[in-house]
Amino acid sequence: MSTPVAGLLLAAGAGRRFGGPKALVELDGEPLVLRALRALTAAGCEPVRVVVGASGEEVRALLPDPGQAVVAEDWASGMGASLRAGLGSLDGTDRAAALVHLVDLPWVGPEILARVAARASSTTVARASYDGVPGHPVLLGRRWWGEIAETARGDRGARDWLATRDDLTLVECGDLGSGRDVDRPADLAGPA
């Protein structure tokens, strides 16, 4: 990866539909937070920050480096709070872009993350798509971090901001895996 890309893992949610924080849920004996962290690291992202909220201390205790955790104090207000906290934590870095990944996407592996991250620049606006359907991860160039943080609200994260972009690049990743998320325990059975 030629342009330095930070990884931003949003893992603060309470997982109400799931019955508990998805960051702590295990798939194949591994907590989802560690699975996603491993994928971001394998994709070449550095540094990687993990935004925590619900069960934050439990999630932080699982991390190989607890210093990677960023607390979203207002996490209960939705994904927007996590995105703001995460982007804010990267202000002191020299990274050109942030690759935003969600903890409940266990079938988004390092190959997908690396393919999207390869588009990085300070002005990038890109996201993975699966058979033409926009999904995650989302790559956000540094130039836009302040603007995104100002508009990120509720559970929509950067969705409204992204909807205004005519420079958004979709990076097809359906050949590499599924961008399907895990909302309920039955979803852990794998992609349909």
Sequence and secondary structure as in RCSB ss.txt:
>XXXX:A:sequence
MSTPVAGLLLAAGAGRRFGGPKALVELDGEPLVLRALRALTAAGCEPVRVVVGASGEEVRALLPDPGQAVVAEDW
ASGMGASLRAGLGSLDGTDRAAALVHLVDLPWVGPEILARVAARASSTTVARASYDGVPGHPVLLGRRWWGEIAE
TARGDRGARDWLATRDDLTLVECGDLGSGRDVDRPADLAGPA
>XXXX:A:secstr
  S EEEEEE     TTTTS GGG EETTEEHHHHHHHHHHHTT  SEEEEE TTHHHHHHHSSSGGGEEE TTG
GG HHHHHHHHHHHTTTS  SEEEEEETT TT  HHHHHHHHTT  TT EEEEEETTEEEEEEEEEGGGHHHHHH
H BGGGBTHHHHHT SS EEEE TTT       SGGGGG   
